[in-house]
Amino acid sequence: MIAAGTLISIVGALVADGIWDGLAALLLLVMSLYVLAAGLRLPEHERRLQRP
């Protein structure tokens, strides 16, 4: 879902003009903020690499 939203926003920004450029940039911002928020929500012990 994150990859699809990012792809749509990048292609939309390249192809469309006018208001669509702003909407594509907004979608890319929303996807980036979602990934950042999801990463910050994880507890510290789940972020570390687990070694065998």
Stockholm file with secondary structure:
# STOCKHOLM 1.0

chainA/1-52         MIAAGTLISIVGALVADGIWDGLAALLLLVMSLYVLAAGLRLPEHERRLQRP
#=GR chainA/1-52 SS CHHHHHHHHHHHHHHCCTHHHHHHHHHHHHHHHHHHHHHHHSCHHHHSCCCC
#=GC SS_cons        CHHHHHHHHHHHHHHCCTHHHHHHHHHHHHHHHHHHHHHHHSCHHHHSCCCC
//
